[in-house]
C-alpha cells in the first residue's frame, strides 16, 4: 500500500547517508547552455511499488535486491547566461528521510537560491513539489518564476479530490494543497504543447499523474528530453513498460505514455533525463522485444 508508513519502511537506514550532491557534470546543449544534474538525495521503497500484480520473486530476479530498492532523486538544472532553471525542486524537509538535499546540492555548485530564475514542474508529487517552500512556508526560490501545467493544478487543488482518491494518497493531496497555497499567485499555469521558455517545449505525458508534463530542451540542433516520472526505473520501465507501478494514478494511461516515449527516444536517438533513473542521463535502445536504458552523457 502506498502511504507514509510504506515510504518510511527502510528509509531510516539513509538517515546518516552522505548525499550525492551532483549526479552528472555539466552537459552541453547547444553552444550556450549547460545542464547539471543535481541530487535531492535518495529514498528506499518497498519492492512491491515497482509493479502491481507482479510476483515478488519476479521483481527480485530483475532488480537483484531483496524486499526494497533505492530510488534516486535527480533534478535537472539548466544554466544559460543569467538564467538558472530547475525542473522540479525536490521534497523539502517534510517528506521522508534521505530526501530534501537540493539546497545542499545547489550550494555545492555555488548556486544561491536567489539566483534561480525559473522552476518548471513535471508534476506535483511530494518528491518533486514539496521543496517549493522553505522552513517558513515561503517560496524557496524568492526570485523565480514558477511554471506548471494547469491540468495538474486543477487535479490536486480540487476540494473533492479526497473523495476520488484512495486513502493512501490523501497525504499527497494534502501536501500538494499546502504547497499550492504557499506559492499562491506566483505559480503560473501553462498548457502543454507550447514553448514555456525559449527552447523549452512542454509535452503531455499523463498517467503517472493526470497533468504530468515532460520537456524537450532544444538548442543549436541539439535536443534533450527531461522525462520527470514518465519512466521511473532503470530496468522495469524499459524492459516491462506494460507493468503498472504502484505510484501511477492511471495505470493504463501510464503504459501508453511509456511506450510512446520509449519508441520516440529510441527512434530519434534522443538523450533522456529521468528523475529516478540511475545516472540520470542516457539513451534508449531496443533490446529483446522491449528496451534498455544506456546511461551516459554522449
C-alpha positions as CSV (number, residue, x, y, z in Angstrom):
1,X,0.0,0.0,0.0
2,X,1.3,3.5,-0.9
3,X,1.2,5.5,2.3
4,X,3.6,7.3,4.6
5,X,4.3,4.2,6.6
6,X,5.1,2.3,3.5
7,X,7.5,5.0,2.3
8,X,9.1,5.2,5.7
9,X,9.8,1.4,5.8
10,X,13.6,1.1,5.4
11,X,14.1,4.8,5.0
12,X,15.7,5.2,8.4
13,X,18.8,3.4,7.1
14,X,19.5,6.5,5.0
15,X,19.5,9.0,7.8
16,X,23.2,9.2,8.1
17,X,24.0,8.8,4.4
18,X,26.1,11.4,2.7
19,X,24.0,12.7,-0.3
20,X,25.5,12.6,-3.8
21,X,25.2,16.3,-4.5
22,X,26.0,16.2,-8.2
23,X,24.9,13.3,-10.3
24,X,26.3,14.4,-13.7
25,X,28.8,17.0,-14.8
26,X,27.8,19.9,-17.0
27,X,26.2,18.6,-20.1
28,X,26.4,20.9,-23.2
29,X,23.1,21.5,-25.0
30,X,23.8,23.8,-28.0
31,X,26.5,26.4,-27.9
32,X,25.4,28.4,-24.9
33,X,23.6,26.2,-22.4
34,X,24.6,23.6,-19.9
35,X,22.7,21.1,-17.8
36,X,23.8,19.9,-14.4
37,X,22.0,17.0,-12.7
38,X,21.7,17.7,-9.0
39,X,20.6,15.3,-6.3
40,X,17.7,15.7,-3.8
41,X,19.0,12.6,-2.2
42,X,17.5,9.1,-2.4
43,X,14.9,7.0,-0.7
44,X,14.3,3.3,0.0
45,X,10.9,2.0,-1.2
46,X,9.2,-1.4,-1.0
47,X,9.9,-3.6,-4.0
48,X,6.2,-4.0,-4.4
49,X,5.9,-0.4,-5.6
50,X,7.7,-1.3,-8.8
51,X,4.7,-3.2,-10.3
52,X,1.2,-4.1,-9.2
53,X,0.3,-7.8,-9.5
54,X,3.8,-9.0,-10.2
55,X,5.2,-11.7,-8.0
56,X,7.9,-10.6,-5.6
57,X,10.2,-13.3,-6.8
58,X,10.0,-12.0,-10.3
59,X,10.8,-8.4,-9.2
60,X,13.7,-9.7,-7.1
61,X,15.1,-11.6,-10.1
62,X,15.1,-8.4,-12.2
63,X,16.1,-5.8,-9.7
64,X,18.6,-8.0,-7.8
65,X,17.6,-6.9,-4.4
66,X,15.6,-8.2,-1.5
67,X,12.4,-6.5,-0.2
68,X,13.2,-2.9,-1.1
69,X,15.0,-0.8,-3.7
70,X,16.7,2.6,-3.7
71,X,15.2,5.4,-5.8
72,X,17.4,8.3,-6.6
73,X,16.0,11.8,-6.9
74,X,17.6,13.7,-9.8
75,X,16.9,17.4,-10.5
76,X,17.8,18.9,-13.8
77,X,19.4,22.4,-13.7
78,X,19.6,24.4,-16.9
79,X,22.1,27.3,-17.0
80,X,22.4,29.7,-19.9
81,X,23.5,33.3,-19.5
82,X,21.8,34.7,-16.3
83,X,19.1,32.0,-16.3
84,X,19.1,29.2,-13.8
85,X,16.2,26.9,-14.5
86,X,15.2,24.0,-12.2
87,X,13.0,21.2,-13.4
88,X,11.2,20.2,-10.2
89,X,12.6,21.2,-6.8
90,X,12.7,18.1,-4.7
91,X,10.9,17.0,-1.5
92,X,12.0,19.7,1.0
93,X,12.2,18.9,4.7
94,X,8.7,17.4,5.2
95,X,8.8,14.2,3.2
96,X,11.0,11.3,4.3
97,X,14.5,10.7,5.5
98,X,17.0,10.6,2.7
99,X,15.3,13.3,0.5
100,X,15.4,17.1,0.7
101,X,19.0,17.6,-0.3
102,X,18.6,20.0,-3.2
103,X,19.6,23.1,-1.3
104,X,22.9,21.5,-0.3
105,X,23.4,20.3,-3.9
106,X,22.8,23.9,-5.2
107,X,25.2,25.3,-2.6
108,X,27.9,22.7,-3.6
109,X,27.7,24.2,-7.1
110,X,27.8,27.8,-6.0
111,X,24.1,28.4,-6.9
112,X,22.3,30.6,-4.5
113,X,18.6,30.2,-4.0
114,X,18.1,33.9,-5.0
115,X,19.8,33.2,-8.4
116,X,17.2,30.6,-9.5
117,X,15.2,32.3,-12.2
118,X,12.6,29.6,-13.1
119,X,11.2,26.4,-11.5
120,X,9.4,24.2,-14.0
121,X,7.3,21.3,-12.7
122,X,6.7,17.9,-14.3
123,X,4.0,17.1,-11.7
124,X,3.1,17.7,-8.1
125,X,4.0,14.6,-6.2
126,X,5.8,15.2,-2.9
127,X,9.4,14.4,-4.1
128,X,9.1,16.9,-6.9
129,X,7.0,19.7,-5.4
130,X,7.2,19.9,-1.6
131,X,10.6,21.6,-1.8
132,X,9.0,24.7,-3.3
133,X,8.5,26.1,0.2
134,X,11.2,26.9,2.8
135,X,11.0,26.3,6.5
136,X,8.8,29.4,6.9
137,X,6.4,28.2,4.2
138,X,7.6,30.9,1.8
139,X,8.8,30.2,-1.8
140,X,12.2,28.6,-1.5
141,X,13.5,30.5,-4.6
142,X,12.2,34.0,-4.0
143,X,13.2,35.5,-7.4
144,X,12.0,32.6,-9.5
145,X,9.1,32.3,-11.9
146,X,7.2,29.1,-11.2
147,X,5.6,27.2,-14.1
148,X,3.2,24.3,-14.1
149,X,0.6,22.5,-16.2
150,X,-2.8,23.9,-15.3
151,X,-4.4,20.4,-15.6
152,X,-2.0,19.2,-12.9
153,X,-3.0,22.1,-10.5
154,X,-6.7,21.5,-11.3
155,X,-6.4,17.9,-10.3
156,X,-4.6,18.4,-6.9
157,X,-6.4,21.6,-5.9
158,X,-9.9,20.2,-6.4
159,X,-11.7,20.2,-3.0
160,X,-13.3,16.9,-3.9
161,X,-10.0,15.1,-4.5
162,X,-10.1,13.3,-1.2
163,X,-13.3,11.6,-2.2
164,X,-11.8,10.5,-5.5
165,X,-8.5,9.2,-4.2
166,X,-7.8,6.1,-2.1
167,X,-6.9,6.9,1.5
168,X,-3.2,6.0,0.9
169,X,-3.0,9.0,-1.5
170,X,-4.5,11.6,0.8
171,X,-1.1,12.6,2.1
172,X,-0.1,13.5,-1.4
173,X,-3.2,15.6,-1.9
174,X,-2.9,17.4,1.4
175,X,0.7,18.2,0.8
176,X,0.1,19.5,-2.7
177,X,-2.7,21.8,-1.5
178,X,-0.5,23.1,1.3
179,X,2.3,24.0,-1.2
180,X,-0.1,25.4,-3.7
181,X,-1.5,27.7,-1.1
182,X,2.0,28.8,-0.1
183,X,3.0,29.6,-3.6
184,X,-0.2,31.4,-4.4
185,X,-0.2,33.7,-7.4
186,X,3.5,33.3,-8.1
187,X,2.7,29.9,-9.6
188,X,1.9,30.4,-13.3
189,X,-0.4,28.0,-15.1
190,X,0.6,26.8,-18.6
191,X,-0.6,24.3,-21.2
192,X,1.5,21.6,-22.8
193,X,2.2,21.7,-26.5
194,X,3.8,25.1,-26.0
195,X,7.2,26.6,-25.6
196,X,7.2,27.5,-21.9
197,X,10.6,29.2,-22.0
198,X,12.8,29.8,-25.0
199,X,13.9,26.4,-26.2
200,X,11.9,24.6,-23.5
201,X,9.0,22.8,-25.1
202,X,6.3,21.1,-22.9
203,X,4.5,18.0,-24.0
204,X,1.9,15.8,-22.3
205,X,3.0,12.6,-20.6
206,X,-0.1,11.7,-18.5
207,X,-0.7,8.6,-16.4
208,X,1.7,8.9,-13.6
209,X,-0.5,11.9,-12.7
210,X,-3.3,13.4,-14.8
211,X,-1.3,16.5,-15.7
212,X,2.2,15.0,-15.9
213,X,4.4,17.0,-18.3
214,X,7.8,16.3,-19.8
215,X,10.0,18.8,-21.6
216,X,12.2,18.8,-24.7
217,X,15.1,21.2,-24.5
218,X,16.3,22.4,-27.9
219,X,19.4,24.4,-28.7
220,X,21.6,24.6,-31.8
221,X,20.3,21.5,-33.3
222,X,20.7,19.6,-30.0
223,X,17.8,18.0,-28.1
224,X,17.4,16.5,-24.6
225,X,14.2,15.3,-23.0
226,X,13.5,15.8,-19.3
227,X,11.2,12.9,-18.5
228,X,10.1,13.5,-14.9
229,X,8.4,10.3,-13.9
230,X,7.3,9.2,-17.4
231,X,9.9,6.5,-16.8
232,X,10.7,5.7,-13.2
233,X,13.0,2.7,-13.0
234,X,16.2,1.9,-14.9
235,X,15.2,-1.6,-15.7
236,X,11.4,-2.2,-15.1
237,X,10.2,0.9,-17.1
238,X,12.3,-0.2,-20.1
239,X,12.1,-4.0,-20.0
240,X,8.4,-4.1,-18.9
241,X,6.7,-0.8,-19.9
242,X,3.4,-2.8,-19.7
243,X,3.7,-3.3,-15.9
244,X,1.9,-0.8,-13.6
245,X,4.0,0.8,-10.9
246,X,2.0,1.5,-7.7
247,X,2.6,5.2,-7.9
248,X,0.9,5.7,-11.2
249,X,-2.5,7.3,-10.9
250,X,-3.9,5.9,-14.2
251,X,-2.0,2.7,-14.9
252,X,-3.4,2.1,-18.4
253,X,-2.6,5.7,-19.5
254,X,0.8,5.5,-18.0
255,X,1.5,2.4,-20.1
256,X,0.6,4.2,-23.3
257,X,2.8,7.1,-22.3
258,X,5.8,4.9,-21.5
259,X,5.5,3.0,-24.8
260,X,5.2,6.3,-26.8
261,X,8.2,7.9,-25.0
262,X,10.4,4.9,-25.3
263,X,9.6,4.4,-29.0
264,X,10.3,8.1,-29.8
265,X,13.5,8.2,-27.8
266,X,14.8,5.1,-29.4
267,X,13.8,6.1,-32.9
268,X,15.3,9.6,-32.6
269,X,18.3,8.5,-30.6
270,X,17.5,11.2,-28.0
271,X,19.2,11.8,-24.8
272,X,16.8,11.5,-21.9
273,X,17.0,12.6,-18.3
274,X,14.9,10.6,-15.7
275,X,14.2,11.9,-12.2
276,X,14.6,8.3,-10.8
277,X,17.0,6.8,-13.3
278,X,20.4,5.8,-12.1
279,X,23.0,8.2,-13.6
280,X,20.0,10.3,-14.7
281,X,21.2,10.8,-18.3
282,X,21.3,8.3,-21.1
283,X,19.7,6.9,-24.2
284,X,17.1,4.4,-25.0
285,X,17.9,1.3,-27.1
286,X,15.7,-1.5,-28.4
287,X,16.5,-4.9,-26.8
288,X,14.9,-8.3,-26.5
289,X,11.5,-7.1,-27.8
290,X,11.5,-4.2,-25.4
291,X,14.0,-1.5,-24.4
292,X,17.0,-0.9,-22.3
293,X,18.5,2.3,-20.7
294,X,22.1,3.1,-21.6
295,X,23.4,5.6,-19.1
296,X,25.9,8.2,-20.3
297,X,26.1,11.8,-21.5
298,X,27.3,11.2,-25.1
